Amino acid sequence: MSSTLAGAFGIAALFVAVLALVFAIQALRGQTGTPKTPAAPPVVPQPEPEQAPQPEPKPGTVKSELRRLSKELEAARGEMRETLQHLAVVRYDAYGDMGGRLSWSMALLDDKGDGVVLTSINSRNDARSYAKEVKAFESDTKLSPEEEEAIETLRKEATPLPTNPEQP
Protein backbone atom coordinates (compact mmCIF):
# COMPACT_ATOMS: atom_id res chain seq x y z
CA MET A 1 0.00 0.00 0.00
CA SER A 2 1.43 3.36 -0.93
CA SER A 3 2.09 6.01 1.68
CA THR A 4 -0.38 8.33 -0.09
CA LEU A 5 -3.16 5.76 0.25
CA ALA A 6 -2.23 5.08 3.88
CA GLY A 7 -2.29 8.82 4.56
CA ALA A 8 -5.72 9.10 2.95
CA PHE A 9 -7.01 6.27 5.17
CA GLY A 10 -5.58 8.01 8.23
CA ILE A 11 -7.26 11.30 7.34
CA ALA A 12 -10.55 9.50 6.68
CA ALA A 13 -10.32 7.72 10.05
CA LEU A 14 -9.67 11.03 11.81
CA PHE A 15 -12.60 12.65 10.01
CA VAL A 16 -14.93 9.80 11.03
CA ALA A 17 -13.72 10.06 14.64
CA VAL A 18 -14.41 13.80 14.76
CA LEU A 19 -17.87 13.26 13.27
CA ALA A 20 -18.57 10.57 15.85
CA LEU A 21 -17.53 12.98 18.60
CA VAL A 22 -19.84 15.71 17.32
CA PHE A 23 -22.79 13.31 17.08
CA ALA A 24 -22.06 11.84 20.52
CA ILE A 25 -22.00 15.29 22.13
CA GLN A 26 -25.25 16.24 20.42
CA ALA A 27 -26.84 12.97 21.57
CA LEU A 28 -25.68 13.56 25.13
CA ARG A 29 -27.12 17.06 25.15
CA GLY A 30 -30.41 15.74 23.81
CA GLN A 31 -30.63 12.95 26.40
CA THR A 32 -29.69 15.03 29.41
CA GLY A 33 -31.95 17.89 28.39
CA THR A 34 -29.10 20.40 28.49
CA PRO A 35 -30.57 23.75 27.51
CA LYS A 36 -29.07 25.44 24.50
CA THR A 37 -29.55 28.85 26.11
CA PRO A 38 -27.36 29.99 29.00
CA ALA A 39 -28.48 28.71 32.35
CA ALA A 40 -30.06 31.13 34.79
CA PRO A 41 -27.82 32.10 37.69
CA PRO A 42 -28.21 29.88 40.74
CA VAL A 43 -30.56 30.94 43.50
CA VAL A 44 -28.69 32.72 46.27
CA PRO A 45 -29.34 31.05 49.64
CA GLN A 46 -31.34 33.12 52.13
CA PRO A 47 -29.41 34.40 55.14
CA GLU A 48 -29.82 32.52 58.38
CA PRO A 49 -32.46 33.94 60.77
CA GLU A 50 -29.83 35.15 63.25
CA GLN A 51 -28.18 37.38 60.66
CA ALA A 52 -29.76 40.66 59.72
CA PRO A 53 -30.30 40.93 55.95
CA GLN A 54 -27.81 43.28 54.37
CA PRO A 55 -29.23 46.13 52.34
CA GLU A 56 -28.76 45.93 48.58
CA PRO A 57 -25.82 48.17 47.58
CA LYS A 58 -26.38 51.07 45.25
CA PRO A 59 -26.04 50.20 41.55
CA GLY A 60 -22.66 51.10 40.09
CA THR A 61 -20.77 50.79 43.36
CA VAL A 62 -17.86 48.42 43.87
CA LYS A 63 -19.92 46.32 46.30
CA SER A 64 -22.78 45.86 43.81
CA GLU A 65 -20.34 44.95 41.04
CA LEU A 66 -18.66 42.39 43.32
CA ARG A 67 -22.02 40.77 44.07
CA ARG A 68 -22.94 40.67 40.39
CA LEU A 69 -19.57 39.17 39.45
CA SER A 70 -19.88 36.63 42.27
CA LYS A 71 -23.24 35.45 40.91
CA GLU A 72 -21.83 35.21 37.39
CA LEU A 73 -18.82 33.24 38.66
CA GLU A 74 -21.07 30.71 40.43
CA ALA A 75 -23.14 30.29 37.26
CA ALA A 76 -19.97 29.74 35.20
CA ARG A 77 -18.69 27.18 37.71
CA GLY A 78 -21.97 25.28 37.44
CA GLU A 79 -21.77 25.24 33.66
CA MET A 80 -18.12 24.12 33.72
CA ARG A 81 -19.02 21.00 35.71
CA GLU A 82 -21.11 19.85 32.73
CA THR A 83 -18.54 20.42 30.00
CA LEU A 84 -16.40 17.68 28.50
CA GLN A 85 -13.13 18.94 29.91
CA HIS A 86 -11.28 15.81 31.01
CA LEU A 87 -9.38 13.84 28.37
CA ALA A 88 -7.42 10.57 28.43
CA VAL A 89 -5.94 8.79 25.40
CA VAL A 90 -4.68 5.20 25.27
CA ARG A 91 -2.69 4.18 22.16
CA TYR A 92 -2.10 0.54 21.29
CA ASP A 93 -1.53 -2.04 18.56
CA ALA A 94 -4.90 -3.64 17.86
CA TYR A 95 -3.42 -6.36 15.65
CA GLY A 96 -0.21 -8.31 16.09
CA ASP A 97 0.93 -7.79 12.50
CA MET A 98 1.03 -3.98 12.83
CA GLY A 99 3.26 -1.76 14.91
CA GLY A 100 3.35 1.93 15.69
CA ARG A 101 0.42 1.99 18.12
CA LEU A 102 -1.89 3.48 15.48
CA SER A 103 -5.11 2.41 17.23
CA TRP A 104 -6.41 4.58 20.08
CA SER A 105 -9.20 5.02 22.61
CA MET A 106 -10.04 8.46 23.96
CA ALA A 107 -12.33 9.28 26.89
CA LEU A 108 -13.91 12.77 27.06
CA LEU A 109 -15.76 13.28 30.33
CA ASP A 110 -17.18 16.01 32.55
CA ASP A 111 -16.75 16.32 36.32
CA LYS A 112 -19.51 13.76 36.98
CA GLY A 113 -17.91 11.14 34.71
CA ASP A 114 -20.48 11.64 31.94
CA GLY A 115 -19.37 11.88 28.33
CA VAL A 116 -18.13 9.68 25.53
CA VAL A 117 -15.33 7.26 24.73
CA LEU A 118 -14.10 7.23 21.13
CA THR A 119 -12.07 4.41 19.61
CA SER A 120 -10.29 4.07 16.29
CA ILE A 121 -8.96 0.63 15.38
CA ASN A 122 -6.47 0.68 12.52
CA SER A 123 -5.41 -2.33 10.45
CA ARG A 124 -3.44 -2.62 7.23
CA ASN A 125 -6.61 -2.48 5.13
CA ASP A 126 -9.00 -0.21 6.99
CA ALA A 127 -9.79 1.82 10.07
CA ARG A 128 -12.94 1.54 12.16
CA SER A 129 -14.23 4.13 14.62
CA TYR A 130 -16.61 3.66 17.55
CA ALA A 131 -18.30 6.04 19.99
CA LYS A 132 -19.81 4.83 23.27
CA GLU A 133 -21.76 6.81 25.86
CA VAL A 134 -20.42 6.99 29.41
CA LYS A 135 -22.47 7.87 32.53
CA ALA A 136 -20.82 8.16 35.96
CA PHE A 137 -17.62 6.51 34.62
CA GLU A 138 -19.64 3.47 33.42
CA SER A 139 -21.08 2.42 30.06
CA ASP A 140 -24.07 0.26 29.17
CA THR A 141 -22.09 -0.87 26.12
CA LYS A 142 -19.31 -3.45 26.48
CA LEU A 143 -15.99 -1.62 26.66
CA SER A 144 -12.61 -2.85 25.43
CA PRO A 145 -9.75 -3.03 27.95
CA GLU A 146 -8.22 0.08 26.37
CA GLU A 147 -11.49 2.02 26.66
CA GLU A 148 -11.78 0.96 30.31
CA GLU A 149 -8.17 2.08 30.88
CA ALA A 150 -8.90 5.55 29.46
CA ILE A 151 -12.00 5.91 31.68
CA GLU A 152 -10.15 4.57 34.73
CA THR A 153 -7.38 7.14 34.18
CA LEU A 154 -9.95 9.93 34.42
CA ARG A 155 -11.72 8.33 37.39
CA LYS A 156 -8.42 8.37 39.33
CA GLU A 157 -7.84 12.02 38.42
CA ALA A 158 -11.42 13.08 39.23
CA THR A 159 -11.86 15.32 42.21
CA PRO A 160 -15.00 14.74 44.23
CA LEU A 161 -17.52 17.53 43.94
CA PRO A 162 -17.79 19.57 47.14
CA THR A 163 -20.90 18.81 49.16
CA ASN A 164 -20.95 22.26 50.77
CA PRO A 165 -19.16 24.76 48.52
CA GLU A 166 -17.87 27.86 50.24
CA GLN A 167 -19.75 31.03 49.45
CA PRO A 168 -17.55 33.94 48.26
Sequence and secondary structure as in RCSB ss.txt:
>XXXX:A:sequence
MSSTLAGAFGIAALFVAVLALVFAIQALRGQTGTPKTPAAPPVVPQPEPEQAPQPEPKPGTVKSELRRLSKELEA
ARGEMRETLQHLAVVRYDAYGDMGGRLSWSMALLDDKGDGVVLTSINSRNDARSYAKEVKAFESDTKLSPEEEEA
IETLRKEATPLPTNPEQP
>XXXX:A:secstr
  HHHHHHHHHHHHHHHHHHHHHHHHHHHHHHT  SS           TTS       TTSHHHHHHHHHHHHHH
HHHHHTTS  EEEEEEE SSTT  S  EEEEEEE TTS EEEEEEEE SS EEEEEEEEBTTB SS   HHHHHH
HHHHHHH     SS    
